Amino acid sequence: PAICKTEDHLSRHVFSALLNQRLWPPHYAGQIGYAVVYGAMANSASFISQYREPLNDLATALHEFQPHFVVSVARKGPRLVEFAQRHGIRLVPEGAKHISHKALPFVDAAELQGKRIAVLDDSVVWGSTLYDVCRDKCLCDSTVQPFVLVASDGHDHDKLNDLVAILTLPSSEMMAFSVQLV
């Protein structure tokens, strides 16, 4: 369900600000309404019908890695896990602990040492955030593997040469994908 309706003043104001600051490409203005920017999985039936197979492939890849921990990159990583689970797809394997990357400083380093850690996000455009999480000092003595549902064809392959990406989209299509998990 949308958080802000299309006719809400706040939605129009924020959407206009995004356009004016070039944070939202103008060519999307006619294609995507204001509500999608502030929607929480605005059309989940459409999303799941389009991405069920890739989500199942992501689940398979995560299960094959057999992580001790799945570290989801906040905010969309945890939303992806929750969304998939609501639709019968278990991204976090049985027995693995699931935490947000924001919780890493509060986990005892000894608990992570020598473990297999899957770092999960919905998508990667350039790779800076995912790279930073994978290189977090809390994970330095662990086997870390980054996973995403969708990667931009323009992401930094040198930084994330071991990235498991189920789908690759042109950079120009990443915004349209990304707003679906706001």
C-alpha positions in Angstrom: 0.0 0.0 0.0 1.2 3.5 -0.8 2.3 5.6 2.1 1.6 8.9 0.3 -1.1 9.1 -2.4 -0.5 10.7 -5.7 -2.6 13.8 -4.9 -0.9 14.4 -1.6 1.0 17.7 -1.4 4.0 16.1 0.3 4.4 13.5 -2.5 4.3 16.2 -5.2 6.7 18.4 -3.3 9.3 15.6 -2.7 8.9 14.3 -6.2 9.5 17.8 -7.6 12.5 18.2 -5.4 14.0 14.9 -6.6 13.5 16.0 -10.2 14.9 19.5 -9.6 18.0 18.1 -7.8 18.4 15.5 -10.6 18.1 12.7 -8.1 15.2 11.4 -10.2 15.7 11.3 -13.9 13.2 13.5 -15.8 12.4 10.7 -18.3 10.8 8.7 -15.5 8.4 11.5 -14.5 5.7 10.5 -17.0 6.2 6.8 -16.4 6.3 6.5 -12.6 3.8 8.3 -10.3 4.7 10.1 -7.1 3.2 7.3 -5.0 5.8 4.8 -6.2 8.6 6.9 -4.7 7.0 6.5 -1.3 5.2 3.2 -1.8 6.1 0.1 0.2 6.1 -2.5 -2.5 3.3 -0.6 -4.2 2.4 -3.4 -6.6 3.7 -6.6 -5.0 1.7 -8.9 -7.3 3.4 -7.3 -10.3 6.8 -7.5 -8.6 6.5 -11.1 -7.6 5.2 -12.2 -11.0 8.2 -10.5 -12.6 10.9 -11.6 -10.1 9.7 -14.9 -8.6 12.1 -17.0 -10.7 15.2 -14.7 -10.0 14.2 -14.6 -6.3 14.2 -18.5 -6.3 17.6 -18.4 -8.0 18.9 -16.0 -5.4 17.5 -18.3 -2.7 19.3 -21.3 -4.3 22.6 -19.4 -4.5 22.4 -18.4 -0.9 21.5 -21.9 0.3 24.4 -23.4 -1.7 26.8 -21.0 -0.1 25.6 -22.3 3.3 26.2 -19.1 5.3 26.3 -19.0 9.1 25.1 -15.4 8.8 23.2 -13.4 6.2 24.0 -9.7 6.6 21.3 -7.6 4.8 22.3 -4.2 3.7 19.8 -1.8 5.3 17.2 -0.8 4.3 16.3 -2.7 1.2 18.1 -6.0 1.9 15.9 -6.7 4.9 12.8 -5.7 3.0 13.8 -8.1 0.2 14.1 -10.9 2.7 10.8 -10.1 4.3 9.0 -9.7 1.0 10.4 -13.0 -0.4 9.3 -14.8 2.7 5.8 -13.4 2.5 5.6 -15.0 -0.9 7.0 -18.4 0.1 10.6 -17.9 -0.8 13.2 -18.4 2.0 16.3 -16.4 1.2 17.9 -17.0 4.6 18.8 -20.7 4.9 17.6 -22.7 7.9 20.1 -22.2 10.8 21.7 -19.1 9.5 21.4 -15.9 11.5 19.9 -12.9 9.8 21.0 -9.4 10.8 21.2 -5.9 9.3 24.6 -4.5 8.5 23.8 -1.7 11.0 23.9 -4.3 13.8 27.4 -5.6 12.9 29.1 -3.4 15.6 27.0 -5.0 18.2 27.8 -8.6 17.3 30.7 -10.3 19.2 33.6 -10.5 16.8 34.4 -14.0 18.0 30.9 -15.1 16.8 31.7 -14.0 13.2 35.4 -15.2 13.1 36.0 -18.0 10.6 32.3 -18.1 9.5 30.7 -17.9 6.1 28.9 -14.5 5.7 26.5 -13.8 2.9 26.1 -10.0 2.4 22.7 -9.5 0.7 21.2 -6.4 -1.0 18.4 -6.0 -3.5 20.6 -4.3 -6.0 24.0 -2.8 -6.7 24.4 0.3 -9.0 28.1 1.2 -8.4 29.0 -1.1 -5.6 30.4 1.3 -3.0 27.9 0.4 -0.2 28.1 -3.3 -0.7 31.9 -3.1 -1.0 32.1 -1.2 2.3 29.9 -3.7 4.1 31.9 -6.7 2.8 35.1 -5.0 4.0 33.7 -4.1 7.4 36.3 -4.7 10.1 33.9 -7.0 11.9 34.0 -9.4 9.0 37.8 -9.4 8.3 38.3 -13.0 9.6 35.3 -14.4 7.8 34.6 -15.8 4.3 32.4 -13.0 2.9 30.3 -13.4 -0.3 28.2 -10.6 -1.7 24.8 -11.4 -3.2 22.2 -9.2 -5.0 19.1 -9.8 -7.0 20.0 -7.2 -9.6 23.3 -5.6 -10.6 23.8 -2.6 -12.9 25.9 -3.4 -15.9 28.0 -0.4 -14.8 28.9 -1.6 -11.3 32.5 -1.6 -10.3 33.6 -5.1 -11.3 37.1 -4.5 -9.8 35.7 -3.8 -6.3 33.1 -6.6 -6.5 34.7 -9.3 -8.7 33.1 -12.1 -6.6 29.6 -10.6 -6.7 26.8 -13.1 -7.2 24.2 -11.2 -9.2 21.1 -13.0 -10.4 20.1 -10.4 -13.0 22.0 -7.6 -14.8 20.2 -4.5 -16.0 21.4 -1.4 -17.9 22.3 1.5 -15.5 19.4 3.4 -17.1 16.9 0.9 -15.8 18.2 0.6 -12.2 16.1 3.5 -10.8 12.8 1.9 -12.0 13.8 -1.4 -10.4 15.1 0.2 -7.2 11.9 2.2 -6.3 9.9 -1.1 -6.1 11.4 -1.9 -2.7 11.3 1.5 -1.1 
